[in-house]
Amino acid sequence: MSSEFWLTSIVVTATPGTGALFTIAAALARGARAGLVAALGCTLGIVPHMALALTGAAAVLAASPV
């Protein structure tokens, strides 16, 4: 693998995602309670996608011609 691939992989892995940025922004703007609520909301938003991926439904939907 090329050094460009490794550099890009490190940058993508090291940067925070939108959920982390939203949680930090909510906590800084409105306090710790808002930060915890934002973190809980982001986590609950990931659960349906994770469940679909774990059950293989994502592969079935990806293979669907529709």
PDB file of N, H, CA, C and O in Angstrom:
ATOM      1  N   MET A   1       0.835  -1.178   0.000  1.00  0.00           N
ATOM      2  CA  MET A   1       0.000   0.000   0.000  1.00  0.00           C
ATOM      3  C   MET A   1       0.877   1.238   0.000  1.00  0.00           C
ATOM      4  O   MET A   1       1.973   1.249   0.559  1.00  0.00           O
ATOM      5  N   SER A   2       0.377   2.258  -0.628  1.00  0.00           N
ATOM      6  H   SER A   2      -0.513   2.249  -1.082  1.00  0.00           H
ATOM      7  CA  SER A   2       1.174   3.468  -0.792  1.00  0.00           C
ATOM      8  C   SER A   2       1.163   4.328   0.473  1.00  0.00           C
ATOM      9  O   SER A   2       0.311   4.183   1.349  1.00  0.00           O
ATOM     10  N   SER A   3       2.130   5.214   0.528  1.00  0.00           N
ATOM     11  H   SER A   3       2.822   5.332  -0.183  1.00  0.00           H
ATOM     12  CA  SER A   3       2.204   6.120   1.676  1.00  0.00           C
ATOM     13  C   SER A   3       1.032   7.102   1.665  1.00  0.00           C
ATOM     14  O   SER A   3       0.605   7.551   2.729  1.00  0.00           O
ATOM     15  N   GLU A   4       0.507   7.442   0.492  1.00  0.00           N
ATOM     16  H   GLU A   4       0.854   7.076  -0.372  1.00  0.00           H
ATOM     17  CA  GLU A   4      -0.654   8.320   0.423  1.00  0.00           C
ATOM     18  C   GLU A   4      -1.876   7.668   1.061  1.00  0.00           C
ATOM     19  O   GLU A   4      -2.655   8.327   1.748  1.00  0.00           O
ATOM     20  N   PHE A   5      -2.034   6.368   0.826  1.00  0.00           N
ATOM     21  H   PHE A   5      -1.400   5.832   0.267  1.00  0.00           H
ATOM     22  CA  PHE A   5      -3.139   5.641   1.439  1.00  0.00           C
ATOM     23  C   PHE A   5      -3.027   5.668   2.949  1.00  0.00           C
ATOM     24  O   PHE A   5      -4.010   5.941   3.638  1.00  0.00           O
ATOM     25  N   TRP A   6      -1.838   5.387   3.476  1.00  0.00           N
ATOM     26  H   TRP A   6      -1.040   5.166   2.916  1.00  0.00           H
ATOM     27  CA  TRP A   6      -1.637   5.368   4.916  1.00  0.00           C
ATOM     28  C   TRP A   6      -1.860   6.746   5.531  1.00  0.00           C
ATOM     29  O   TRP A   6      -2.475   6.865   6.591  1.00  0.00           O
ATOM     30  N   LEU A   7      -1.368   7.770   4.876  1.00  0.00           N
ATOM     31  H   LEU A   7      -0.869   7.674   4.015  1.00  0.00           H
ATOM     32  CA  LEU A   7      -1.559   9.131   5.388  1.00  0.00           C
ATOM     33  C   LEU A   7      -3.040   9.500   5.412  1.00  0.00           C
ATOM     34  O   LEU A   7      -3.524  10.071   6.389  1.00  0.00           O
ATOM     35  N   THR A   8      -3.751   9.177   4.348  1.00  0.00           N
ATOM     36  H   THR A   8      -3.358   8.713   3.554  1.00  0.00           H
ATOM     37  CA  THR A   8      -5.186   9.459   4.298  1.00  0.00           C
ATOM     38  C   THR A   8      -5.931   8.666   5.360  1.00  0.00           C
ATOM     39  O   THR A   8      -6.837   9.196   6.002  1.00  0.00           O
ATOM     40  N   SER A   9      -5.568   7.417   5.553  1.00  0.00           N
ATOM     41  H   SER A   9      -4.832   6.986   5.031  1.00  0.00           H
ATOM     42  CA  SER A   9      -6.210   6.581   6.571  1.00  0.00           C
ATOM     43  C   SER A   9      -6.013   7.149   7.967  1.00  0.00           C
ATOM     44  O   SER A   9      -6.943   7.163   8.772  1.00  0.00           O
ATOM     45  N   ILE A  10      -4.819   7.613   8.252  1.00  0.00           N
ATOM     46  H   ILE A  10      -4.062   7.602   7.598  1.00  0.00           H
ATOM     47  CA  ILE A  10      -4.530   8.183   9.572  1.00  0.00           C
ATOM     48  C   ILE A  10      -5.317   9.466   9.788  1.00  0.00           C
ATOM     49  O   ILE A  10      -5.863   9.685  10.870  1.00  0.00           O
ATOM     50  N   VAL A  11      -5.380  10.311   8.775  1.00  0.00           N
ATOM     51  H   VAL A  11      -4.937  10.133   7.896  1.00  0.00           H
ATOM     52  CA  VAL A  11      -6.113  11.572   8.907  1.00  0.00           C
ATOM     53  C   VAL A  11      -7.607  11.311   9.115  1.00  0.00           C
ATOM     54  O   VAL A  11      -8.233  11.932   9.974  1.00  0.00           O
ATOM     55  N   VAL A  12      -8.170  10.405   8.338  1.00  0.00           N
ATOM     56  H   VAL A  12      -7.661   9.901   7.640  1.00  0.00           H
ATOM     57  CA  VAL A  12      -9.597  10.108   8.463  1.00  0.00           C
ATOM     58  C   VAL A  12      -9.902   9.489   9.827  1.00  0.00           C
ATOM     59  O   VAL A  12     -10.930   9.800  10.428  1.00  0.00           O
ATOM     60  N   THR A  13      -9.038   8.634  10.311  1.00  0.00           N
ATOM     61  H   THR A  13      -8.203   8.381   9.823  1.00  0.00           H
ATOM     62  CA  THR A  13      -9.253   7.991  11.599  1.00  0.00           C
ATOM     63  C   THR A  13      -9.072   8.961  12.756  1.00  0.00           C
ATOM     64  O   THR A  13      -9.791   8.868  13.751  1.00  0.00           O
ATOM     65  N   ALA A  14      -8.140   9.876  12.651  1.00  0.00           N
ATOM     66  H   ALA A  14      -7.555   9.951  11.843  1.00  0.00           H
ATOM     67  CA  ALA A  14      -7.826  10.778  13.757  1.00  0.00           C
ATOM     68  C   ALA A  14      -8.801  11.941  13.895  1.00  0.00           C
ATOM     69  O   ALA A  14      -8.921  12.514  14.977  1.00  0.00           O
ATOM     70  N   THR A  15      -9.497  12.298  12.824  1.00  0.00           N
ATOM     71  H   THR A  15      -9.400  11.832  11.944  1.00  0.00           H
ATOM     72  CA  THR A  15     -10.405  13.434  12.907  1.00  0.00           C
ATOM     73  C   THR A  15     -11.731  13.012  13.526  1.00  0.00           C
ATOM     74  O   THR A  15     -12.227  11.922  13.241  1.00  0.00           O
ATOM     75  N   PRO A  16     -12.309  13.867  14.372  1.00  0.00           N
ATOM     76  CA  PRO A  16     -13.590  13.506  14.980  1.00  0.00           C
ATOM     77  C   PRO A  16     -14.721  13.585  13.964  1.00  0.00           C
ATOM     78  O   PRO A  16     -14.681  14.380  13.025  1.00  0.00           O
ATOM     79  N   GLY A  17     -15.707  12.765  14.167  1.00  0.00           N
ATOM     80  H   GLY A  17     -15.739  12.119  14.930  1.00  0.00           H
ATOM     81  CA  GLY A  17     -16.852  12.760  13.267  1.00  0.00           C
ATOM     82  C   GLY A  17     -17.866  13.822  13.640  1.00  0.00           C
ATOM     83  O   GLY A  17     -17.673  14.591  14.581  1.00  0.00           O
ATOM     84  N   THR A  18     -18.951  13.848  12.881  1.00  0.00           N
ATOM     85  H   THR A  18     -19.108  13.223  12.117  1.00  0.00           H
ATOM     86  CA  THR A  18     -19.976  14.861  13.121  1.00  0.00           C
ATOM     87  C   THR A  18     -20.651  14.679  14.470  1.00  0.00           C
ATOM     88  O   THR A  18     -21.032  15.659  15.111  1.00  0.00           O
ATOM     89  N   GLY A  19     -20.803  13.442  14.904  1.00  0.00           N
ATOM     90  H   GLY A  19     -20.494  12.646  14.383  1.00  0.00           H
ATOM     91  CA  GLY A  19     -21.423  13.192  16.209  1.00  0.00           C
ATOM     92  C   GLY A  19     -20.578  13.735  17.348  1.00  0.00           C
ATOM     93  O   GLY A  19     -21.099  14.336  18.287  1.00  0.00           O
ATOM     94  N   ALA A  20     -19.285  13.523  17.263  1.00  0.00           N
ATOM     95  H   ALA A  20     -18.861  13.035  16.501  1.00  0.00           H
ATOM     96  CA  ALA A  20     -18.392  14.038  18.301  1.00  0.00           C
ATOM     97  C   ALA A  20     -18.365  15.558  18.300  1.00  0.00           C
ATOM     98  O   ALA A  20     -18.387  16.184  19.360  1.00  0.00           O
ATOM     99  N   LEU A  21     -18.315  16.152  17.114  1.00  0.00           N
ATOM    100  H   LEU A  21     -18.297  15.643  16.253  1.00  0.00           H
ATOM    101  CA  LEU A  21     -18.321  17.610  17.032  1.00  0.00           C
ATOM    102  C   LEU A  21     -19.623  18.197  17.560  1.00  0.00           C
ATOM    103  O   LEU A  21     -19.608  19.218  18.247  1.00  0.00           O
ATOM    104  N   PHE A  22     -20.750  17.562  17.246  1.00  0.00           N
ATOM    105  H   PHE A  22     -20.762  16.732  16.688  1.00  0.00           H
ATOM    106  CA  PHE A  22     -22.039  18.040  17.746  1.00  0.00           C
ATOM    107  C   PHE A  22     -22.098  17.932  19.266  1.00  0.00           C
ATOM    108  O   PHE A  22     -22.563  18.854  19.937  1.00  0.00           O
ATOM    109  N   THR A  23     -21.628  16.808  19.811  1.00  0.00           N
ATOM    110  H   THR A  23     -21.251  16.060  19.265  1.00  0.00           H
ATOM    111  CA  THR A  23     -21.645  16.613  21.250  1.00  0.00           C
ATOM    112  C   THR A  23     -20.777  17.650  21.959  1.00  0.00           C
ATOM    113  O   THR A  23     -21.187  18.220  22.970  1.00  0.00           O
ATOM    114  N   ILE A  24     -19.597  17.888  21.439  1.00  0.00           N
ATOM    115  H   ILE A  24     -19.263  17.424  20.618  1.00  0.00           H
ATOM    116  CA  ILE A  24     -18.699  18.884  22.034  1.00  0.00           C
ATOM    117  C   ILE A  24     -19.309  20.280  21.943  1.00  0.00           C
ATOM    118  O   ILE A  24     -19.267  21.043  22.908  1.00  0.00           O
ATOM    119  N   ALA A  25     -19.871  20.610  20.796  1.00  0.00           N
ATOM    120  H   ALA A  25     -19.906  19.990  20.012  1.00  0.00           H
ATOM    121  CA  ALA A  25     -20.478  21.932  20.624  1.00  0.00           C
ATOM    122  C   ALA A  25     -21.663  22.117  21.554  1.00  0.00           C
ATOM    123  O   ALA A  25     -21.828  23.190  22.136  1.00  0.00           O
ATOM    124  N   ALA A  26     -22.488  21.095  21.705  1.00  0.00           N
ATOM    125  H   ALA A  26     -22.354  20.223  21.233  1.00  0.00           H
ATOM    126  CA  ALA A  26     -23.641  21.191  22.606  1.00  0.00           C
ATOM    127  C   ALA A  26     -23.185  21.360  24.043  1.00  0.00           C
ATOM    128  O   ALA A  26     -23.757  22.156  24.787  1.00  0.00           O
ATOM    129  N   ALA A  27     -22.164  20.623  24.437  1.00  0.00           N
ATOM    130  H   ALA A  27     -21.699  19.976  23.832  1.00  0.00           H
ATOM    131  CA  ALA A  27     -21.665  20.725  25.810  1.00  0.00           C
ATOM    132  C   ALA A  27     -21.041  22.088  26.081  1.00  0.00           C
ATOM    133  O   ALA A  27     -21.238  22.659  27.153  1.00  0.00           O
ATOM    134  N   LEU A  28     -20.299  22.606  25.127  1.00  0.00           N
ATOM    135  H   LEU A  28     -20.139  22.143  24.255  1.00  0.00           H
ATOM    136  CA  LEU A  28     -19.670  23.912  25.319  1.00  0.00           C
ATOM    137  C   LEU A  28     -20.699  25.039  25.324  1.00  0.00           C
ATOM    138  O   LEU A  28     -20.560  25.998  26.082  1.00  0.00           O
ATOM    139  N   ALA A  29     -21.727  24.932  24.487  1.00  0.00           N
ATOM    140  H   ALA A  29     -21.839  24.153  23.871  1.00  0.00           H
ATOM    141  CA  ALA A  29     -22.708  26.005  24.372  1.00  0.00           C
ATOM    142  C   ALA A  29     -23.750  25.976  25.487  1.00  0.00           C
ATOM    143  O   ALA A  29     -24.168  27.025  25.977  1.00  0.00           O
ATOM    144  N   ARG A  30     -24.175  24.760  25.892  1.00  0.00           N
ATOM    145  H   ARG A  30     -23.836  23.908  25.493  1.00  0.00           H
ATOM    146  CA  ARG A  30     -25.300  24.671  26.821  1.00  0.00           C
ATOM    147  C   ARG A  30     -25.017  23.886  28.098  1.00  0.00           C
ATOM    148  O   ARG A  30     -25.906  23.742  28.936  1.00  0.00           O
ATOM    149  N   GLY A  31     -23.804  23.379  28.263  1.00  0.00           N
ATOM    150  H   GLY A  31     -23.081  23.497  27.582  1.00  0.00           H
ATOM    151  CA  GLY A  31     -23.455  22.695  29.502  1.00  0.00           C
ATOM    152  C   GLY A  31     -23.359  21.185  29.367  1.00  0.00           C
ATOM    153  O   GLY A  31     -23.627  20.601  28.317  1.00  0.00           O
ATOM    154  N   ALA A  32     -22.965  20.587  30.479  1.00  0.00           N
ATOM    155  H   ALA A  32     -22.748  21.061  31.331  1.00  0.00           H
ATOM    156  CA  ALA A  32     -22.704  19.147  30.499  1.00  0.00           C
ATOM    157  C   ALA A  32     -23.958  18.323  30.245  1.00  0.00           C
ATOM    158  O   ALA A  32     -23.899  17.300  29.563  1.00  0.00           O
ATOM    159  N   ARG A  33     -25.087  18.756  30.784  1.00  0.00           N
ATOM    160  H   ARG A  33     -25.135  19.587  31.337  1.00  0.00           H
ATOM    161  CA  ARG A  33     -26.328  17.992  30.577  1.00  0.00           C
ATOM    162  C   ARG A  33     -26.694  17.937  29.092  1.00  0.00           C
ATOM    163  O   ARG A  33     -27.075  16.879  28.593  1.00  0.00           O
ATOM    164  N   ALA A  34     -26.585  19.047  28.390  1.00  0.00           N
ATOM    165  H   ALA A  34     -26.275  19.907  28.796  1.00  0.00           H
ATOM    166  CA  ALA A  34     -26.870  19.069  26.959  1.00  0.00           C
ATOM    167  C   ALA A  34     -25.879  18.198  26.197  1.00  0.00           C
ATOM    168  O   ALA A  34     -26.243  17.551  25.216  1.00  0.00           O
ATOM    169  N   GLY A  35     -24.633  18.181  26.646  1.00  0.00           N
ATOM    170  H   GLY A  35     -24.337  18.706  27.443  1.00  0.00           H
ATOM    171  CA  GLY A  35     -23.644  17.321  26.014  1.00  0.00           C
ATOM    172  C   GLY A  35     -23.981  15.849  26.179  1.00  0.00           C
ATOM    173  O   GLY A  35     -23.815  15.063  25.247  1.00  0.00           O
ATOM    174  N   LEU A  36     -24.453  15.475  27.359  1.00  0.00           N
ATOM    175  H   LEU A  36     -24.587  16.114  28.117  1.00  0.00           H
ATOM    176  CA  LEU A  36     -24.851  14.079  27.586  1.00  0.00           C
ATOM    177  C   LEU A  36     -26.072  13.713  26.756  1.00  0.00           C
ATOM    178  O   LEU A  36     -26.152  12.606  26.223  1.00  0.00           O
ATOM    179  N   VAL A  37     -27.026  14.637  26.643  1.00  0.00           N
ATOM    180  H   VAL A  37     -26.961  15.536  27.076  1.00  0.00           H
ATOM    181  CA  VAL A  37     -28.205  14.381  25.824  1.00  0.00           C
ATOM    182  C   VAL A  37     -27.806  14.236  24.352  1.00  0.00           C
ATOM    183  O   VAL A  37     -28.319  13.364  23.650  1.00  0.00           O
ATOM    184  N   ALA A  38     -26.903  15.082  23.892  1.00  0.00           N
ATOM    185  H   ALA A  38     -26.486  15.791  24.462  1.00  0.00           H
ATOM    186  CA  ALA A  38     -26.428  14.996  22.507  1.00  0.00           C
ATOM    187  C   ALA A  38     -25.708  13.675  22.263  1.00  0.00           C
ATOM    188  O   ALA A  38     -25.905  13.042  21.225  1.00  0.00           O
ATOM    189  N   ALA A  39     -24.881  13.258  23.206  1.00  0.00           N
ATOM    190  H   ALA A  39     -24.721  13.772  24.049  1.00  0.00           H
ATOM    191  CA  ALA A  39     -24.172  11.985  23.060  1.00  0.00           C
ATOM    192  C   ALA A  39     -25.149  10.822  23.025  1.00  0.00           C
ATOM    193  O   ALA A  39     -24.985   9.894  22.233  1.00  0.00           O
ATOM    194  N   LEU A  40     -26.158  10.865  23.876  1.00  0.00           N
ATOM    195  H   LEU A  40     -26.291  11.619  24.519  1.00  0.00           H
ATOM    196  CA  LEU A  40     -27.176   9.811  23.881  1.00  0.00           C
ATOM    197  C   LEU A  40     -27.939   9.788  22.558  1.00  0.00           C
ATOM    198  O   LEU A  40     -28.201   8.721  22.003  1.00  0.00           O
ATOM    199  N   GLY A  41     -28.293  10.973  22.060  1.00  0.00           N
ATOM    200  H   GLY A  41     -28.081  11.840  22.511  1.00  0.00           H
ATOM    201  CA  GLY A  41     -29.009  11.053  20.784  1.00  0.00           C
ATOM    202  C   GLY A  41     -28.182  10.520  19.632  1.00  0.00           C
ATOM    203  O   GLY A  41     -28.697   9.802  18.776  1.00  0.00           O
ATOM    204  N   CYS A  42     -26.908  10.864  19.604  1.00  0.00           N
ATOM    205  H   CYS A  42     -26.490  11.447  20.300  1.00  0.00           H
ATOM    206  CA  CYS A  42     -26.030  10.357  18.540  1.00  0.00           C
ATOM    207  C   CYS A  42     -25.887   8.844  18.618  1.00  0.00           C
ATOM    208  O   CYS A  42     -25.869   8.161  17.594  1.00  0.00           O
ATOM    209  N   THR A  43     -25.787   8.329  19.828  1.00  0.00           N
ATOM    210  H   THR A  43     -25.802   8.884  20.660  1.00  0.00           H
ATOM    211  CA  THR A  43     -25.663   6.886  20.012  1.00  0.00           C
ATOM    212  C   THR A  43     -26.933   6.171  19.581  1.00  0.00           C
ATOM    213  O   THR A  43     -26.876   5.141  18.908  1.00  0.00           O
ATOM    214  N   LEU A  44     -28.076   6.718  19.967  1.00  0.00           N
ATOM    215  H   LEU A  44     -28.123   7.554  20.513  1.00  0.00           H
ATOM    216  CA  LEU A  44     -29.340   6.094  19.569  1.00  0.00           C
ATOM    217  C   LEU A  44     -29.552   6.168  18.068  1.00  0.00           C
ATOM    218  O   LEU A  44     -30.232   5.313  17.500  1.00  0.00           O
ATOM    219  N   GLY A  45     -28.986   7.167  17.418  1.00  0.00           N
ATOM    220  H   GLY A  45     -28.434   7.861  17.879  1.00  0.00           H
ATOM    221  CA  GLY A  45     -29.095   7.271  15.973  1.00  0.00           C
ATOM    222  C   GLY A  45     -28.284   6.225  15.240  1.00  0.00           C
ATOM    223  O   GLY A  45     -28.599   5.870  14.104  1.00  0.00           O
ATOM    224  N   ILE A  46     -27.245   5.731  15.881  1.00  0.00           N
ATOM    225  H   ILE A  46     -26.989   6.019  16.804  1.00  0.00           H
ATOM    226  CA  ILE A  46     -26.385   4.729  15.263  1.00  0.00           C
ATOM    227  C   ILE A  46     -26.966   3.321  15.407  1.00  0.00           C
ATOM    228  O   ILE A  46     -26.679   2.447  14.589  1.00  0.00           O
ATOM    229  N   VAL A  47     -27.770   3.099  16.428  1.00  0.00           N
ATOM    230  H   VAL A  47     -28.003   3.809  17.093  1.00  0.00           H
ATOM    231  CA  VAL A  47     -28.260   1.755  16.751  1.00  0.00           C
ATOM    232  C   VAL A  47     -29.015   1.097  15.593  1.00  0.00           C
ATOM    233  O   VAL A  47     -28.727  -0.063  15.298  1.00  0.00           O
ATOM    234  N   PRO A  48     -29.965   1.760  14.913  1.00  0.00           N
ATOM    235  CA  PRO A  48     -30.653   1.062  13.804  1.00  0.00           C
ATOM    236  C   PRO A  48     -29.702   0.646  12.680  1.00  0.00           C
ATOM    237  O   PRO A  48     -29.831  -0.449  12.133  1.00  0.00           O
ATOM    238  N   HIS A  49     -28.762   1.504  12.338  1.00  0.00           N
ATOM    239  H   HIS A  49     -28.658   2.394  12.782  1.00  0.00           H
ATOM    240  CA  HIS A  49     -27.800   1.157  11.288  1.00  0.00           C
ATOM    241  C   HIS A  49     -26.945  -0.021  11.715  1.00  0.00           C
ATOM    242  O   HIS A  49     -26.687  -0.926  10.921  1.00  0.00           O
ATOM    243  N   MET A  50     -26.504  -0.013  12.963  1.00  0.00           N
ATOM    244  H   MET A  50     -26.713   0.722  13.608  1.00  0.00           H
ATOM    245  CA  MET A  50     -25.684  -1.107  13.480  1.00  0.00           C
ATOM    246  C   MET A  50     -26.476  -2.413  13.475  1.00  0.00           C
ATOM    247  O   MET A  50     -25.943  -3.462  13.112  1.00  0.00           O
ATOM    248  N   ALA A  51     -27.734  -2.353  13.872  1.00  0.00           N
ATOM    249  H   ALA A  51     -28.168  -1.501  14.167  1.00  0.00           H
ATOM    250  CA  ALA A  51     -28.554  -3.561  13.892  1.00  0.00           C
ATOM    251  C   ALA A  51     -28.743  -4.123  12.486  1.00  0.00           C
ATOM    252  O   ALA A  51     -28.678  -5.335  12.282  1.00  0.00           O
ATOM    253  N   LEU A  52     -28.980  -3.234  11.514  1.00  0.00           N
ATOM    254  H   LEU A  52     -29.033  -2.249  11.680  1.00  0.00           H
ATOM    255  CA  LEU A  52     -29.124  -3.696  10.130  1.00  0.00           C
ATOM    256  C   LEU A  52     -27.822  -4.308   9.609  1.00  0.00           C
ATOM    257  O   LEU A  52     -27.840  -5.328   8.921  1.00  0.00           O
ATOM    258  N   ALA A  53     -26.717  -3.689   9.936  1.00  0.00           N
ATOM    259  H   ALA A  53     -26.703  -2.860  10.495  1.00  0.00           H
ATOM    260  CA  ALA A  53     -25.433  -4.212   9.473  1.00  0.00           C
ATOM    261  C   ALA A  53     -25.139  -5.569  10.112  1.00  0.00           C
ATOM    262  O   ALA A  53     -24.630  -6.473   9.449  1.00  0.00           O
ATOM    263  N   LEU A  54     -25.456  -5.708  11.380  1.00  0.00           N
ATOM    264  H   LEU A  54     -25.869  -4.974  11.919  1.00  0.00           H
ATOM    265  CA  LEU A  54     -25.177  -6.969  12.066  1.00  0.00           C
ATOM    266  C   LEU A  54     -26.074  -8.102  11.575  1.00  0.00           C
ATOM    267  O   LEU A  54     -25.651  -9.258  11.549  1.00  0.00           O
ATOM    268  N   THR A  55     -27.274  -7.791  11.197  1.00  0.00           N
ATOM    269  H   THR A  55     -27.617  -6.852  11.218  1.00  0.00           H
ATOM    270  CA  THR A  55     -28.174  -8.852  10.742  1.00  0.00           C
ATOM    271  C   THR A  55     -28.017  -9.175   9.263  1.00  0.00           C
ATOM    272  O   THR A  55     -28.636 -10.117   8.767  1.00  0.00           O
ATOM    273  N   GLY A  56     -27.214  -8.422   8.570  1.00  0.00           N
ATOM    274  H   GLY A  56     -26.711  -7.657   8.973  1.00  0.00           H
ATOM    275  CA  GLY A  56     -26.996  -8.694   7.160  1.00  0.00           C
ATOM    276  C   GLY A  56     -28.004  -8.020   6.256  1.00  0.00           C
ATOM    277  O   GLY A  56     -27.946  -8.176   5.037  1.00  0.00           O
ATOM    278  N   ALA A  57     -28.921  -7.280   6.833  1.00  0.00           N
ATOM    279  H   ALA A  57     -28.969  -7.154   7.824  1.00  0.00           H
ATOM    280  CA  ALA A  57     -29.920  -6.607   6.018  1.00  0.00           C
ATOM    281  C   ALA A  57     -29.286  -5.562   5.109  1.00  0.00           C
ATOM    282  O   ALA A  57     -29.790  -5.296   4.019  1.00  0.00           O
ATOM    283  N   ALA A  58     -28.203  -4.983   5.547  1.00  0.00           N
ATOM    284  H   ALA A  58     -27.794  -5.200   6.434  1.00  0.00           H
ATOM    285  CA  ALA A  58     -27.521  -3.997   4.719  1.00  0.00           C
ATOM    286  C   ALA A  58     -27.015  -4.640   3.432  1.00  0.00           C
ATOM    287  O   ALA A  58     -27.085  -4.022   2.370  1.00  0.00           O
ATOM    288  N   ALA A  59     -26.510  -5.857   3.506  1.00  0.00           N
ATOM    289  H   ALA A  59     -26.453  -6.359   4.369  1.00  0.00           H
ATOM    290  CA  ALA A  59     -26.028  -6.549   2.305  1.00  0.00           C
ATOM    291  C   ALA A  59     -27.187  -6.885   1.369  1.00  0.00           C
ATOM    292  O   ALA A  59     -27.058  -6.791   0.148  1.00  0.00           O
ATOM    293  N   VAL A  60     -28.295  -7.270   1.941  1.00  0.00           N
ATOM    294  H   VAL A  60     -28.400  -7.347   2.932  1.00  0.00           H
ATOM    295  CA  VAL A  60     -29.475  -7.591   1.125  1.00  0.00           C
ATOM    296  C   VAL A  60     -29.970  -6.340   0.416  1.00  0.00           C
ATOM    297  O   VAL A  60     -30.280  -6.390  -0.774  1.00  0.00           O
ATOM    298  N   LEU A  61     -30.050  -5.222   1.123  1.00  0.00           N
ATOM    299  H   LEU A  61     -29.799  -5.182   2.090  1.00  0.00           H
ATOM    300  CA  LEU A  61     -30.502  -3.971   0.517  1.00  0.00           C
ATOM    301  C   LEU A  61     -29.514  -3.482  -0.542  1.00  0.00           C
ATOM    302  O   LEU A  61     -29.923  -2.938  -1.568  1.00  0.00           O
ATOM    303  N   ALA A  62     -28.244  -3.668  -0.303  1.00  0.00           N
ATOM    304  H   ALA A  62     -27.912  -4.109   0.531  1.00  0.00           H
ATOM    305  CA  ALA A  62     -27.231  -3.242  -1.279  1.00  0.00           C
ATOM    306  C   ALA A  62     -27.309  -4.086  -2.547  1.00  0.00           C
ATOM    307  O   ALA A  62     -27.026  -3.577  -3.632  1.00  0.00           O
ATOM    308  N   ALA A  63     -27.677  -5.337  -2.443  1.00  0.00           N
ATOM    309  H   ALA A  63     -27.907  -5.750  -1.562  1.00  0.00           H
ATOM    310  CA  ALA A  63     -27.767  -6.213  -3.606  1.00  0.00           C
ATOM    311  C   ALA A  63     -29.087  -6.054  -4.357  1.00  0.00           C
ATOM    312  O   ALA A  63     -29.230  -6.558  -5.471  1.00  0.00           O
ATOM    313  N   SER A  64     -30.045  -5.362  -3.759  1.00  0.00           N
ATOM    314  H   SER A  64     -29.929  -4.953  -2.854  1.00  0.00           H
ATOM    315  CA  SER A  64     -31.340  -5.176  -4.378  1.00  0.00           C
ATOM    316  C   SER A  64     -31.246  -4.265  -5.591  1.00  0.00           C
ATOM    317  O   SER A  64     -30.581  -3.231  -5.525  1.00  0.00           O
ATOM    318  N   PRO A  65     -31.890  -4.616  -6.693  1.00  0.00           N
ATOM    319  CA  PRO A  65     -31.841  -3.759  -7.887  1.00  0.00           C
ATOM    320  C   PRO A  65     -32.622  -2.453  -7.723  1.00  0.00           C
ATOM    321  O   PRO A  65     -32.403  -1.502  -8.474  1.00  0.00           O
ATOM    322  N   VAL A  66     -33.510  -2.402  -6.770  1.00  0.00           N
ATOM    323  H   VAL A  66     -33.688  -3.174  -6.160  1.00  0.00           H
ATOM    324  CA  VAL A  66     -34.292  -1.179  -6.529  1.00  0.00           C
ATOM    325  C   VAL A  66     -33.415  -0.246  -5.796  1.00  0.00           C
ATOM    326  O   VAL A  66     -33.832   0.864  -5.468  1.00  0.00           O
TER     327      VAL A  66
END
